[in-house]
Amino acid sequence: MAYSCNTANETLEWINAIIAFLKPFKPLMDAHVVNFFKDKLWESIDKQWMDCLCVEPVKNLLKLPSGVIQDHWPTSLKEFILTLRSLVLPRDQGDLRMMLPDLHTNSISSVLAQGMNLKKKHEVEILAAIVKSVAESVGAQTIVDVGAGQGYLAQVLTFQYQLSVVAIDASSHHGTVTNARAGRIRKHYAAKMRKSHPNKLSLEGLQDVGTHPPCKSEFKSSLVLAGLHACGDLSVTMLR
């Protein structure tokens, strides 16, 4: 079956197919490396597969991630690899202008860019513009910046794009740094903010999201989840 990400429903169908495919192998995926050896978890793998792959030349094993199969392999193994290959999400870089026709990227002022290197500045400029465009397209009133760090993205969204932002980070140190940085920026933007109708960014005491999650009553409108560097399992945690 050919999958597509052309619509939200098609994307969800693809994701559900991946979940269904991976579910039988969850014990293997959730196991720590130590447990894999201690509990001999390889014994849970189909014996035909193991007998076949254990004697297979390394050059053929290296082709497995690319979906290359061998004619003499068990039928179930070949079907597994081909199905796996068909479920791989596309890695081609998308055309942002096509996906978000109203996207307008603005350069960050020197005040907002303080502390950022060129790479970070480029990342924040692009993602902030994307978040702004998505928020407008879905009518979201609040942005939740998960893993906000020192608040680079959150502060650009607030001061430059006048969006209401809830910044969440597990590190109290990051909260202190963010508050100090926001204070310096706020002084510069005070006059500009009074002339417009900005939404104030609440940066006081960033909380450990695992210990003090925001109350559901705080979010009465639609939200946009954002993460500048959603490394490790942060992306998964954000969606739970």
N, C-alpha and C positions, 0 to 999 in steps of 0.2 A: 504494500500500500504506500502511495506517495503522500507525504505530509506537506503542509504549507503553513506559513505564518502570515498569510495575506490578510486574515481577519482575526479578531480576538477569539472567536469560537474555534477557528481552525488551529490557532496556536494552543488553546486549551486542550483540544483533542490530541494534539501532538504530545503535550506534556503528560496527559493522562496515559497515553500509550507507553511512554517511557517509564512512568511509575509502575504500571502493570507489568512491564517487562522486568524491571529490577526487583520487584517485591519478593520473588522466591529466593533471591540472593542477598537479602538484607542482612542475615546473620554474618555473612562473609564481609560485607561492606562496613558493618558496624564494629567488627572485631579489630582490636589493636594488633599491631604486628607481633608483639610478644605472644598474644593468645593464639595467633595463627599457627605458630610453631608449637607452643605448649600444649594446645588442645588438638593438634594435628587436623586442622580444619580442612586441609586439602583432601582428607578422606571423605568429605561430604560431596565432593565433585564426582560427577559421573565417571565410573571406573573405565568405561570405554574411552572417554576423552583423555583421561590421565595416561592410560596405556599407549594411546596414540601419540600424544604430545611429548611424552617422556623420551621417545626415540626419534622425534622429529628433528631434522637439522636446524641449527640456530637461525640460519638465514630465512627459513620458512616461518619460524616463530616470530621473527622481527617484522614480518609482513602482516601479522594478525591485526594490529591496530588499523591497518589500511583496508581490512576486509578481504584480504587475499586468502583463499581456501585451496586445499589440495583435494584432488579427486578421490584419493584413497581414504579420506577421513570419514568417520561415522556420519551418517546422514543428519543425526540430531545436532552434532557439532557444527556442521556446515550451515544448517538452518539457523542455529543460534548466532553465528558470526554474521550471516547475511542480514538477519533481522536487526541485530545490533547496529550494523552499518547503516541500515535504512532509517534508524531512529536518531542518528547523530544530528544535532542542531547545526544549522549553517554557520560557518565562520567567516563568511565574506563580509567585508565592511559595508554597512548600509549607507545609502545616500541620505544624509540628514535633511537636505533641502527637499527631497521627495517625500520623506516621512513626515516632516514638519515644515510645510511650506511657509508658515508664518515665523519661522525661526530667524531671529536677528541677534547676532553676536556683537556685544559691545565690549570695548576695551575697558579693563578695570583701572580706576584712577590710582595714582601713586599712593594715596592715603589708604585705600582698601588693599592695595598690593603689598603693604609693608610686611616684611617677614617672609614673603614668598620668593622662591627662586623662579627662574623663567619657566621651568617645566610645570611647577605648581600653578603659576599664574595662568598658563595656557589651559590647563585642565579645569581650573575654576571658571574661567571665562566661558568655555564651551559648555560645561555641565550646568552652570547657572542659567545660561540662555535656554538650554533644553528644558530645564525644570520650569522656567517661566513660561515657555511655550506650551508645555504639557498642562500646566496648571490652568492656563487660559482656555485651552481646548476642552478640558473636562469640567471647568467651573469650580476648581478646588479653591478653598479659602485658606487652607493651612498647609505648610510644608513641614514634614518631619525629617530632619537631618539626622540619620542614625550613624553613630560613630563619628560625631562632629569634629573630634580632635580639638584644634585650636580655633575652630569657628570660621575658617576661611570661607567656605561655601555659604554657611548660614548668614554671615555678615554681608556678603555680596548680595544675596537674595533679599535681605532686609533693606540695606541702605541704598543699593543701586536699583533694585527692582520693586521696592516697597511691598514685599510679600511678608505675610505673617509666618514666622518660623519657630518651631520647637526644636531646639538642638539637644540631642541626647548623646552622652558619652559615659563610659564606665569609669573613666579616670577623673577623680576630683581635682587633680593637678591641672588637667586640661581645662576644667571649669574655671579655675583661678586665672589661668593664662588668658582664656577667652574673655573673661570679665574685664581684665585690665586692658586688653586690646580693644574691646568694644567701647570702653570708656574713652580711649584716645580718639577713636574714629567718631564717636558720638559728638564730641566737642566740635569737630570739624564740620559735621553734617547737621548740627543743631539748627542753624538758620534755614538750611534747605528743607529740613523736615518740618519746620513750623509753617513754611509756605505751602507745602503740599499736604496730603492726608495720609501719612505713612502708618504702617502697622508696626508697632514696637516689637522688637525682638526681646523675649524674656530669656536672659542669659544667667540670671542669678542662680547659683548653686546647681550646676548641671548634675543630674542624678545618675546613679548606677541603675541602668534600665532593668537589670535583673532583680534589684532590691526594691526600687521605688518606681514601678511603672506608672505612667500618666493615667489618670482616671478617665474612663470612657466618656464621662459627662463633659470632659473638656473638649471633645471632638464632636461637635454637632453637625459639622459640614463635611464635605468630601475632603480627602487628604491626598497628598502626593508624598510617597516615600522616596527619599533620596539618600545616596551614600557615595561620597567621593571616592573612597577606596574601601569597598565592601569586601575585604579580604577574608580568607578562611571560610568559616561558615556563617559570616555575618549576613550575607545575602539571604541564606536559608532562614536564619533567625528572624530577619526582618519580615519575612512572608508568613511566619507562623502565627 
